[in-house]
Amino acid sequence: MSENRPLLELRNLATVFPTRRGLVQAVAGVSLVLQRGEILGVVGESGCGKSVTLLSILRLVSSPGRIASGEVLFQGCDLLKLPGEAIRRIRGKDIAMVFQDPLSTLNPAFPVGEQIGESLRIHSIVGNGWRPWPLNRTRTAEEKARVIQLMSEVGISSPMDRYHEYPHQFSGGMQQRALIAIALACEPQVLLADEPTTSLDVTIQAQILDLMRRINQERGTAILLVTHNLHLAAEFCQRIVVMYAGRIVESGTVDQVIQSPQHPYTRGLLSCIPRISTKRFHIEPIPGNVPDLADVPPGCAFNPRCSYAQPVCQEGPVPLFEVAPGQWARCLRHTDFTRQSEWTWFDRLPGAQLTPVQLQAHKEVVVQARWR
């Protein structure tokens, strides 16, 4: 196996849902790369195809939805071509997923400890006795010890007592920690996190993100984080992919996407973030609504909402342009866009932690965004 091979790679992935109005293109030709130990954020409004992309990776798209085309390469192996039994061996063991709503994901009829231990039994992580699980006391004891260890690692207090409690007895933050424990049970190489902090308050959000960052640093687990919060992605991720209407419209490092966005949709998302460092800052919402994925506008899907759109933007599909080394944007006018940092790290870093370049930019004030 080549050391330079990406851990996970999507190539022109397309997922559709047939409806009475036609095919809904939830994911339309998505290509991205996740390296070993990397944290990659996928950002976009609700309905842009972020969660369906994650479900497509593990082939969990519910009927009548189907993966129409593309490749999902895990260590060079195309997961879309594997038989059912083979993909089940990968789910939970090599690639695990933290779902968005813990209360609807956890089974209310079983104790949390048993649900965490289920993946250990399915993938035979603990014990090697010949007897089946209920009769193998050694294996049962090993499993319980491993589950209690996992609960402790993800910050669930009193894990020995909590092992026998049911999901409704856990708070929202503790339920999310239980889902992370389930995902980590088999020590996967890739963790797919589908908006794991959406329903949590700010304090618990920070705790969950710190936990996931520690998992990434200590275990080397690659994380693919889906979120609608660009601010959160900027703090947590190393690279960011921006999706709109089932397509990637911009990708690059955090510094590139935040400090020099080359797509008007990314710029619009940034303009919606409040800034405490700027006096009388006016939040500018993106006009219009997300397009109907069963009737996507021709050309650039963002052109009905874009104040910089030209007739050429409606003529045909817009490719991704490499606007800088490692940064790509799906915009015909990217060469006309010049910008210096409007929103960098000034809202969250004290002055002593700013680099001289950032500090100088902050003093000079900063914002120059011009479309010619």
N, C-alpha and C positions, 0 to 999 in steps of 0.2 A: 504494500500500500504506500502510495506517495505521501510524503509529509506535507507537500504543498496542496494536496487535494482538500477542497472545502469539506467541512463536516456535514453541512446540509446545503443543498442547492436546488432552487426552483427554476425551471426553464419553461417559459411561455405557458404557465399553468392557467387553465381556463375551467371554470365551474359554472354550470348553468342550471336554472330551475324552470322547467316548462310550466306555463300558465295559460289561461284562456286568451290572454292578450299577446302571447308569444313567449319567446325565450327571455328570461331575465338573466343577464350576464353579470352574475355577482362577482366573479373574478375573471378578468379579461387579459390574458397574456402577461401574468405577473412573473418576473424573473428577479431573484435575489440570492445572495450568498451569505451563509452564516459560518464563520470560522470557529475553530476550537477555542473555547474560553471567552468568546466574544459576547457582548450584550448588544443586541440589535433591536431598535424600537420601530414599530409600525404605527404611524399616526394618521388620523383622518376623522372626519365626521361620522356619526352613526349612519350605517347603511352603505359605507363605501367598500365593503368586502373584506375588512380586516379579519373578523372572526371566521368567516367562511374559508379564508386562506389557511388559517391554522387547522380547521377541521379537515380541509382537503389534504393536508400533509399526512394525517393519520387515517385518511379514508373514512372519516366519520360523518360525511355529508348525508343528511337524512333524505330519504326518498320523498318526492320524485326528483330531487336534485341529483346531479351526476357530474363527475369530472369529465369534461369533454375532450380535453387534450392537454399536452404538456408532459413534463417529467418532474419527479420529486426524487432527487438523488441524495441518499444517505450513505456516506462513505463510498460513493461511487455506484451504489446499487439503487435501481429505480424501484421505489416502493409501490408505484402504480401497477407494476407488472408482477408483483408477488402474489402467490395464492393466499387465500384467507388465513390459513393456519400460520403461514410465515409472517404476515403482517401483525397477527395477534401476538406473536412472540416478541415483536419489536415494541408494540404499544405498552407503555408503562415501564418497560425494562430499559430500552435504549433511548426512546423518546417519550417523555411524559408530559402531561398537560394539566395546568391549573385552570379550571373553568371559572366563568365570570360570577355566577351566583352560587355560593356554597350551600345555601339552604335548599335549593332545588337539586343540587348535585349529590349531596349526602342523603343516604337512605334513612328516613326517620324511624324505621323499624329495627335497626341494628345499632348496637353501641359503637361509638366512634373508634374505639380500639380495634374492634373486629374488622371495621372497614379499612383501617390503615393496614392491617395484616393480610388483607385479601390478596393484594398483589404479591406479597411474599409467598403465599401458598401457590398462586397461579404460576409464578415463574420459578418455584422451587428454590428460593433464595436461602431458606433456613432448613436445616435437617436433611438427613439422607437415609432415614430409616425406611424399611420396606412396608411398614404398616401405613394405612391411609391416615390422613391428618387427624380426625377426631380420636383415633385410638393410639396415636403415637404421642405419648406424654412428653417425651424428650423434645420432640419437634415443637409441640405446643408451647412448652416452657421457653424454648429458644425464640419462638416467634413473639411471644408476649414481651420478653426482655428486649428484643429489637424494637418493637413498637413503642415501648415506654422510653427507650433511648431516643427514638425519632421525635416523640412528643416533647421530650425535654430539649432536644436540639432546636426545634422550631419555636420554643418559648412558651409552651403550654404548661402552666403552673400545676403542681401536684399531679403529675402524669399517672401515678399509680391509681389515684382515685378517679381521675378523668377517663381512664381507660374504659370503665364500665358505664360512663354516662352517654346519653343520647344527644343527637345534634341540637335538639331544641333547648338543651341545658347549657349550650355554649353561646357566648356572645358572638356578634358578627365577626369581630377580629379573630376570636378563637376558632370559629368555623373555617375562616380562611387559612389559618395556620394548620388546621387539620388537613385541608386539601393539599397544602404544600407538603405536609408529612407524607400523604399518600403518594404524591408525585415523586418524592425523594426516596421512597422505600427501597427501590431497586437500584439506586444510584445511577440515574440515567445520564447520558452524555449531553442530551438536549432537553431543555425545559421550555415548553410553550406556555406562556402566561397570557391568558385572555382577560385583560382589564381586571387584574386581581385586586385592585384597590377602589373600584368604582363606588361601592356602597358603604365605604368606610369613612369615618371622620379623619380630619387631617393628621391628628396625632397617631392614630392607628395606621394610616397610610404610610407615614414615615417609618414606623416600626416594621411593617411588612417589606418595604423597599430595602431597609437596612438588612433584614434577614436574607432577602434574595441576593443582595450584593455580597453578603458574607458567604453564601452558598457558592456563588460564582468564584470568589477569591480562594476559598478553602478547598473546594472540590474540582475547580476548573470546569464547572458545568456551563455550557453555552446557553444563553437565554434569548428567546425571541419574545419580546414584550409587545403586546397590542394595547394601545391606549388612545383616547381622544384628547389627552392632555399633553400638549406640546411642551409645556413647562416641565412636567414630570419626566418626559422622555429626555429632555435636555440635561437634567440633573443625573439621571440614572444610566443612560445608554452611552455607548461609544460611537455608534453610527445610527442614523435615522433614515427611515424610508417613509415618504409621505404618499398616501393613497387617496385617490378621488375617483368615484364612479367605477370602481373595480380595477383601476389601473394605477401604476406607480407614476406619479408626476414629478417627483424629485427624490434624490437620494444622495447621501454623502456623510461625512463626519459631522459630529455635533457642531463643531465650530463653523464648518462650511454652511450647513443648513440654517443655523441660527444667525450667524453674523453676515452671511452673504447669500440670502435666498434668491434663487434664480427663476422661481415660478410665482406668478401672482397669487395662487392659492396658498402657498406657504407664507407669503407676505401677509395675506389676509388673516391667516391663523395667528401670526405673530402680533398683528395689530389688535387682536381681541384680548391680549394678555395685559392685565393692569400692571402698571409700573409705579412703585412707590418712590422711585428716585427721580421721577419727572413731574414737575409741578403742572397742575391743570391738564393732565394727560386725558385726551379724548379717545375713548374706545370706539373703534370703527368696525361694526359687524360686517360680515360678508353679505352683500345683498342677495336676494333670491333664495331658492331652495335647492337641495341636492336633486339632480335629475332622476327621472324614472328610469331604472335600469332596463326596463323592457322597451324603452324608446329613448335611447341615448342620442343627444344631438350629434349631427355629423361633424367631422373634424375634431377639434379640441372639445372635450366634454364640458370644460369649464367656461367656454366662450360666452354663454348667455349671462353669466354672472361677472364676467371680467370687464373692468372699465378700460382695459387696454386692448381689447379684442379688435381685430381687423377682419375684413372680408376673407382674407387668405386663411384665417383660422378655421373657417367652416368648409374648406375645400376638400379635405381628406385627412386620413389618420396622421397624427403628429408623432414622429419618432422621439426617442430619448437622445438628447445631445449631451456630449461630454463637455461641460462648460469649464471645468477645471480638473486637474488630476484627481480622480476618485469621486467627482461630483457630477451628477447627471440631472438634466431637467427636460421635461416634455413641454417645451414652449418655443414657438417660432421667433419670439422677440427677446430671447435670452441675451443676445449680443447688445441689445439696447439698454439693458438694465444695469445701472451702476449704483452701488450702495456701500456705505460704511456702516459699522455696527450700530444698530438702533437698540437692540436688546441683547446684551451679552450676559455677563455674570454679576452686574453691579447690584442687582436686587438681593443677592444671596451671599456675596462674599464681602467681608470687611476690607477696607482699603489696604491693610497690611498684606493681604493675600493676592492683590492684583499685581499683574506683571507691569513693568514700566510702560509698555506699549498700551495696555488696557487703561492704566491710570492717566496717561496723557490724553488718550481718546476721550476718557470721561471728563477731563478738565476742559477739553476743547469743545465739548458738547457734540459732537456726536453724529446727528442724524442727517444724512444726505441720501435721499432715495429719489432717483429721477428716471422716468421713462421718457425717452426722446420720441 
